[in-house]
Amino acid sequence: MPSPSLRQERAAWARGTLLVGVDEAGRGPLAGPVVAAAVIFPAEIRLRKLIRDSKTLSEGDRNLAATFIRAKALAIGVGASSVREIDRYNIRQATIRAMRRAIERVLPSCYRVVPKAHILLDGLAMPELGHDHEALVDGDALCFSVSAAGIIAKTVRDRLMTQLARRHPGYSWETNMGYGTETHRFAINTHGVTRHHRMTFAPVAQLSFL
């Protein structure tokens, strides 16, 4: 796996702006919200090996990385879209809404330092975002700030799903985080769906009517 670099950040700093790294967690699960995070680091930040694609980190390492990010970031914004929004608008539009909310929570902090920001998304461009931005495929593996955003989004969402698991025991959300594991699908068949399930996702719709 490639290691994230500060190339994108240094290019932004050279232009007299700050980089806003943006990533999401939870597009694929059958239950729970989609969560996005936006992270801005100050120009003096230095690379740390623990900050990389959140999918390659253990839960313990993600939590350590999140602690570092919160200590060193100039600003962090988190946004989410609910299951209701996912079912109403579709997962792409809900993800865009979550990203927009995260971005708009960090921009005021950025503008107190410099008058403009350069927004970099993981993946592909999203014209509906409402903010000028650039997109980088595999950004969570290549760009330090985007990796950090992915870690924050993942740890926040995991914490939310663990809390929901206490209210809805039986679905194993504390371990599967709402993804369509065999255990989760069996639980849907056994216990039915909850208000936290995404009814427009085909596996939920199919399993809930078996």
C-alpha positions in Angstrom: 0.0 0.0 0.0 1.3 3.5 -0.8 2.0 5.9 2.1 0.2 9.2 2.2 2.3 12.2 1.4 2.1 16.0 1.9 2.4 16.7 -1.8 -1.1 18.1 -2.1 -0.8 20.1 1.1 2.5 21.6 0.1 1.1 22.6 -3.3 -1.8 24.4 -1.5 0.5 26.1 1.0 2.7 27.3 -1.9 -0.4 29.1 -3.3 -1.1 30.7 0.0 -4.0 28.5 0.9 -4.9 25.6 3.1 -5.9 22.1 2.0 -9.2 20.7 3.2 -9.1 16.9 3.1 -12.5 15.2 2.8 -13.5 11.6 3.0 -16.5 9.5 4.1 -17.3 6.3 5.9 -20.4 4.1 5.6 -21.6 4.2 2.0 -21.9 0.4 1.8 -23.6 -0.8 5.0 -27.2 -1.9 5.2 -27.8 0.1 8.4 -26.7 3.4 9.9 -25.8 6.9 8.6 -23.1 7.8 6.2 -20.5 10.1 7.9 -18.1 12.5 6.3 -15.2 14.4 7.8 -13.1 17.4 6.6 -9.7 18.0 8.1 -7.3 21.0 7.8 -3.8 20.8 9.0 -1.5 23.8 9.7 1.5 24.3 7.5 3.9 23.0 10.1 2.4 19.5 10.2 4.7 16.6 9.6 4.0 13.2 8.3 3.1 10.4 10.8 3.2 6.8 9.7 0.0 6.0 11.6 -2.0 8.3 9.3 -3.0 6.2 6.3 -6.0 4.6 4.7 -8.3 3.8 7.6 -9.2 0.5 6.1 -5.7 -0.7 6.7 -5.6 0.2 10.4 -6.8 -1.9 13.3 -9.4 -0.4 15.6 -6.8 0.4 18.2 -4.5 2.1 15.7 -7.4 4.1 14.2 -8.3 5.4 17.6 -4.6 6.4 18.3 -4.5 8.1 14.9 -7.8 9.9 15.6 -6.3 11.2 18.9 -3.2 12.5 17.0 -5.4 14.2 14.3 -7.6 15.9 16.9 -4.5 17.2 18.7 -2.7 18.5 15.6 -5.4 19.6 13.1 -6.2 23.3 12.7 -9.9 22.3 12.3 -12.0 19.2 12.0 -15.6 19.1 10.7 -17.9 16.1 10.8 -21.2 15.8 8.9 -23.7 13.0 8.5 -26.7 12.0 6.5 -29.4 9.9 8.2 -30.9 6.7 7.0 -34.0 8.7 6.1 -31.9 10.9 3.8 -30.2 7.9 2.3 -33.5 6.3 1.4 -35.1 9.6 0.2 -32.2 10.9 -1.9 -30.0 7.8 -2.6 -26.6 7.1 -1.1 -24.6 9.4 -3.5 -26.7 12.4 -2.8 -26.7 11.6 1.0 -22.9 11.3 0.9 -22.7 14.7 -0.8 -24.9 16.2 1.8 -22.7 14.8 4.6 -19.5 16.1 2.9 -21.0 19.5 2.5 -21.9 19.7 6.1 -18.4 18.6 7.2 -16.8 21.2 4.8 -19.0 24.0 6.0 -18.0 23.3 9.6 -14.3 23.8 8.9 -14.3 26.6 6.4 -14.8 29.4 9.1 -11.7 28.2 10.9 -9.8 28.1 7.6 -10.9 31.6 6.6 -9.6 33.0 9.9 -6.1 31.9 8.8 -6.2 32.5 5.0 -9.0 33.9 2.7 -9.5 30.7 0.7 -9.3 26.9 0.9 -8.5 24.1 -1.5 -10.9 21.2 -1.1 -9.7 17.7 -2.0 -12.1 14.8 -2.0 -11.3 11.1 -2.0 -12.6 9.4 -5.1 -14.3 11.2 -8.0 -15.5 14.8 -8.3 -19.0 15.6 -7.2 -20.4 18.6 -9.1 -23.4 18.8 -6.8 -21.2 19.6 -3.8 -21.7 23.3 -4.0 -18.0 24.1 -3.4 -15.1 24.2 -5.8 -13.0 21.1 -5.3 -10.6 18.6 -6.7 -10.9 14.9 -6.4 -8.2 12.3 -6.1 -8.8 8.6 -6.7 -7.3 6.6 -3.8 -6.9 9.9 -2.0 -7.3 8.2 1.4 -4.1 6.3 0.6 -2.2 9.1 -1.1 -2.9 12.4 0.7 -2.2 12.9 4.4 -5.2 15.2 5.0 -7.7 12.9 3.2 -6.3 9.9 5.1 -6.9 11.8 8.3 -10.5 12.7 7.2 -11.2 9.0 6.5 -9.9 8.0 10.0 -12.1 10.6 11.7 -15.2 9.7 9.7 -14.6 6.0 10.3 -14.0 6.3 14.1 -17.0 8.6 14.5 -19.3 6.3 12.6 -18.0 3.2 14.4 -18.8 4.9 17.7 -22.3 5.7 16.5 -22.9 2.1 15.4 -21.7 0.8 18.7 -24.1 3.1 20.5 -27.0 1.9 18.3 -26.0 -1.7 18.9 -26.8 -1.3 22.6 -30.3 -0.2 21.7 -30.8 -2.9 19.1 -29.0 -6.0 20.4 -29.0 -9.0 18.1 -27.7 -7.4 14.9 -24.0 -7.3 16.0 -23.6 -3.7 14.9 -20.8 -3.3 17.4 -18.7 -5.6 15.2 -20.1 -5.4 11.7 -20.9 -1.7 11.9 -24.0 -2.2 9.8 -22.4 -4.0 6.9 -24.1 -6.9 5.3 -22.3 -9.8 7.0 -23.9 -13.2 7.3 -24.7 -12.6 10.9 -26.4 -9.3 10.2 -28.5 -10.7 7.3 -29.5 -13.6 9.5 -30.6 -11.1 12.2 -32.7 -9.2 9.7 -34.5 -12.4 8.8 -34.9 -13.4 12.4 -35.8 -10.0 14.0 -36.9 -7.9 11.1 -35.7 -4.5 10.2 -35.2 -1.4 12.4 -35.7 2.2 11.7 -31.9 2.4 11.2 -31.9 0.0 8.2 -31.7 1.4 4.7 -34.9 0.1 3.1 -33.8 1.2 -0.4 -30.8 -1.1 -0.3 -31.8 -4.2 -2.2 -30.4 -6.7 0.4 -32.5 -5.1 3.1 -35.6 -4.9 1.0 -35.2 -8.5 -0.2 -34.4 -10.0 3.2 -37.1 -8.1 5.0 -39.9 -9.7 2.9 -38.6 -13.2 3.0 
